Amino acid sequence: MKSNDLALRAPKTKKPHLVLFKRKYLCIPYTVFLVLFIIIPIILIVYYAFSDDTGAFSFDALVGFFTTWTKINVLFISIFIALQTTLICLLIGYPLAYFLADKKVNKNVVLVTLFIAPMWINFVLRTGATRDLLTWMNINGGNYPYLATLIGMVYNYLPFVILPLYTTMLKLDKSQIEASYDLGANPFQTFIKNILPQSLPGIVSAITMTFMPTMSSYVISDTLSEGKITLLGNYIYLDFSNTAWNDGSFMALIMLVIVGISMLFTKNNEKVDSKGGASW
Amino acid sequence: MVKKIFGQIYIWLILIIMYLPILILMAFSFTDAVYVGQWNGFTFDLYPRLFQNQEIMIALGNTLIIALVSALVSTLLGTTGAIGAFYSKKWFRKTIDSLTQIPIVNAEIVMALSLTILFVFMGQYIFQTQLFSFWTLLIGHVVLSLPFVYISVKPKLQQMDPSLYEAALDLGATPRTALRKVLLPEILPGVLSGFLLSITLSLDDFIISAFTRGTGLLNGEANIETLSTLIQATIKKRPVPPEMRALTTIIFLVVAVAVVLVSLYRFYQSKHKKSHAQERMGR
């Protein structure tokens, strides 16, 4: 009997591996990590935003936000400076990316790498360097805190604008542009009606790369304005130093909502883009 | 022609303006003045002073250790996660894909605060002790870079020929061997770029480090200082300290060498491709 049993089992010895190990099991540690350190913390943010020191449910942070002028002001200044930074970065970066991608102007790929290379130098150190230069030029936090902060933001986020714009500019359909000229459009019309719509995906990703990070930045505004300008990031940092978790969580929640809205916007844009592509 | 000249001038002008602060800091690393803009005569003194400065050296050591360890952990977790999700059911893969997007689009400071609150909460209610240490800092850095490993491995899996793995199994390889010898070599470029991206993200990070750090590493009983947190603390009210100017020069040189190497590699690759194409044409 026993030998018979063994004989029956013998061909099966190859199988146990398949039962113990499946490729999809590799995902388990990753999933656990995501849930533990990304999902649960965000749920905790929501919980802390709507509770008080004792952990009881409360609207204190919400009411506090909408009745305190300084807090609403922080939000407005953050949005304002983020809009300005994004706009200035686009105005500088768009023609730059266009020239870099135009084979008639520039054939050197290394130049593009040079524009991105500053990202590899520690960004706090870069911010310090910017402030030293501005102080030397007498634009310091004492005199012009807002201007200094704005310049620092543009310095820091310009590479993030150049990169996505450059990649879309490389894909521009040259024959469409030529067709536009052949059909009698002047350079301005060609730009508005053809080049700009073609490069729209790049513009959208450039905006997402600058807008939110500017609103939430801490080091740049703190260093360059010498603490005179408070953005959402500075405010949350202050709450963190004072261990004011409820207030900080509510500010973070506001930022989460803004991120959500901007994601909806970019998603819609993608849909429009793919539909537009299909209709061609 | 006018367009070419104008374009060239514009490109170089912006490039010079972008590098101006760093270049000036580098220039003043050869004089021991307290402020940038004040020249005390040429000297190399700042460089030995940099290497004798314990605070900076400890911070540099911490930064490198954290970057390396967190990049290794992220690469391991992210790669296995990407492989696992790729072979899971569609709804599960989609869910993991969109969960991975959250930290990428989220503001860094929101992630940092949410993690801090998690550690405070767990410390209060579960472990009954203060949790902040090297380990919380490590988790913070892994959260920062993990999604980027995932999204750099994923396209490699999609490009791979799915029958390769099946063929290996048919030829008698166990699933583990097939993963190691067939799948891994195919996705290796993605894994490597994920690893490098993790290192750069970790080296540059300030917010997550400032929020999640505790005592430990080379700082011993004191709070862990990375380069970013140390520089931030020193430049908060004062100009960049003289030794840091020497550090800027060194970092700049390292980056410059990296840029040269990358460009040479690309140049070599494109030449290689061209000669291959020519060979084929010849045939």
Chai-1 contact restraints between the chains, C-beta under 6 A:
chainA,res_idxA,chainB,res_idxB,connection_type,confidence,min_distance_angstrom,max_distance_angstrom,comment,restraint_id
A,H17,B,T174,contact,1.0,0.0,6.0,A-B,restraint_1
A,F21,B,P175,contact,1.0,0.0,6.0,A-B,restraint_2
A,R23,B,Y87,contact,1.0,0.0,6.0,A-B,restraint_3
A,K24,B,G84,contact,1.0,0.0,6.0,A-B,restraint_4
A,K24,B,Y87,contact,1.0,0.0,6.0,A-B,restraint_5
A,K24,B,S88,contact,1.0,0.0,6.0,A-B,restraint_6
A,L26,B,T80,contact,1.0,0.0,6.0,A-B,restraint_7
A,L26,B,I83,contact,1.0,0.0,6.0,A-B,restraint_8
A,L26,B,G84,contact,1.0,0.0,6.0,A-B,restraint_9
A,C27,B,G81,contact,1.0,0.0,6.0,A-B,restraint_10
A,C27,B,G84,contact,1.0,0.0,6.0,A-B,restraint_11
A,C27,B,A85,contact,1.0,0.0,6.0,A-B,restraint_12
A,C27,B,S88,contact,1.0,0.0,6.0,A-B,restraint_13
A,P29,B,L77,contact,1.0,0.0,6.0,A-B,restraint_14
A,Y30,B,L77,contact,1.0,0.0,6.0,A-B,restraint_15
A,Y30,B,G81,contact,1.0,0.0,6.0,A-B,restraint_16
A,F33,B,L77,contact,1.0,0.0,6.0,A-B,restraint_17
A,L34,B,L99,contact,1.0,0.0,6.0,A-B,restraint_18
A,F37,B,I139,contact,1.0,0.0,6.0,A-B,restraint_19
A,F37,B,V143,contact,1.0,0.0,6.0,A-B,restraint_20
A,I38,B,I102,contact,1.0,0.0,6.0,A-B,restraint_21
A,I38,B,P103,contact,1.0,0.0,6.0,A-B,restraint_22
A,P41,B,S114,contact,1.0,0.0,6.0,A-B,restraint_23
A,P41,B,L115,contact,1.0,0.0,6.0,A-B,restraint_24
A,P41,B,L118,contact,1.0,0.0,6.0,A-B,restraint_25
A,I42,B,S114,contact,1.0,0.0,6.0,A-B,restraint_26
A,L44,B,I117,contact,1.0,0.0,6.0,A-B,restraint_27
A,L44,B,L118,contact,1.0,0.0,6.0,A-B,restraint_28
A,L44,B,F121,contact,1.0,0.0,6.0,A-B,restraint_29
A,I45,B,S114,contact,1.0,0.0,6.0,A-B,restraint_30
A,Y48,B,I117,contact,1.0,0.0,6.0,A-B,restraint_31
A,L96,B,I14,contact,1.0,0.0,6.0,A-B,restraint_32
A,F99,B,G7,contact,1.0,0.0,6.0,A-B,restraint_33
A,F99,B,Y10,contact,1.0,0.0,6.0,A-B,restraint_34
A,F99,B,I11,contact,1.0,0.0,6.0,A-B,restraint_35
A,K104,B,K4,contact,1.0,0.0,6.0,A-B,restraint_36
A,V105,B,K4,contact,1.0,0.0,6.0,A-B,restraint_37
A,V105,B,G7,contact,1.0,0.0,6.0,A-B,restraint_38
A,V110,B,S263,contact,1.0,0.0,6.0,A-B,restraint_39
A,T113,B,V259,contact,1.0,0.0,6.0,A-B,restraint_40
A,A117,B,V255,contact,1.0,0.0,6.0,A-B,restraint_41
A,A117,B,V259,contact,1.0,0.0,6.0,A-B,restraint_42
A,W120,B,V255,contact,1.0,0.0,6.0,A-B,restraint_43
A,I121,B,I251,contact,1.0,0.0,6.0,A-B,restraint_44
A,I121,B,V255,contact,1.0,0.0,6.0,A-B,restraint_45
A,N122,B,L227,contact,1.0,0.0,6.0,A-B,restraint_46
A,F123,B,D204,contact,1.0,0.0,6.0,A-B,restraint_47
A,V124,B,F206,contact,1.0,0.0,6.0,A-B,restraint_48
A,V124,B,S228,contact,1.0,0.0,6.0,A-B,restraint_49
A,V124,B,I231,contact,1.0,0.0,6.0,A-B,restraint_50
A,V124,B,Q232,contact,1.0,0.0,6.0,A-B,restraint_51
A,L125,B,I231,contact,1.0,0.0,6.0,A-B,restraint_52
A,L125,B,T248,contact,1.0,0.0,6.0,A-B,restraint_53
A,G128,B,I235,contact,1.0,0.0,6.0,A-B,restraint_54
A,G128,B,V240,contact,1.0,0.0,6.0,A-B,restraint_55
A,A129,B,P21,contact,1.0,0.0,6.0,A-B,restraint_56
A,A129,B,I22,contact,1.0,0.0,6.0,A-B,restraint_57
A,A129,B,L25,contact,1.0,0.0,6.0,A-B,restraint_58
A,T130,B,P21,contact,1.0,0.0,6.0,A-B,restraint_59
A,D132,B,V36,contact,1.0,0.0,6.0,A-B,restraint_60
A,D132,B,P239,contact,1.0,0.0,6.0,A-B,restraint_61
A,D132,B,V240,contact,1.0,0.0,6.0,A-B,restraint_62
A,L133,B,P21,contact,1.0,0.0,6.0,A-B,restraint_63
A,L133,B,I24,contact,1.0,0.0,6.0,A-B,restraint_64
A,W136,B,V36,contact,1.0,0.0,6.0,A-B,restraint_65
A,W136,B,G37,contact,1.0,0.0,6.0,A-B,restraint_66
A,M212,B,A107,contact,1.0,0.0,6.0,A-B,restraint_67
A,S216,B,A107,contact,1.0,0.0,6.0,A-B,restraint_68
A,S216,B,I109,contact,1.0,0.0,6.0,A-B,restraint_69
A,V219,B,F206,contact,1.0,0.0,6.0,A-B,restraint_70
A,V219,B,Q232,contact,1.0,0.0,6.0,A-B,restraint_71
A,G233,B,I109,contact,1.0,0.0,6.0,A-B,restraint_72
A,I236,B,I109,contact,1.0,0.0,6.0,A-B,restraint_73
A,I236,B,L113,contact,1.0,0.0,6.0,A-B,restraint_74
A,W245,B,I117,contact,1.0,0.0,6.0,A-B,restraint_75
A,G248,B,L113,contact,1.0,0.0,6.0,A-B,restraint_76
A,A252,B,V110,contact,1.0,0.0,6.0,A-B,restraint_77
A,A252,B,L113,contact,1.0,0.0,6.0,A-B,restraint_78
A,M255,B,A107,contact,1.0,0.0,6.0,A-B,restraint_79
A,M255,B,V110,contact,1.0,0.0,6.0,A-B,restraint_80
A,V259,B,V105,contact,1.0,0.0,6.0,A-B,restraint_81
A,V259,B,N106,contact,1.0,0.0,6.0,A-B,restraint_82
A,M263,B,V105,contact,1.0,0.0,6.0,A-B,restraint_83
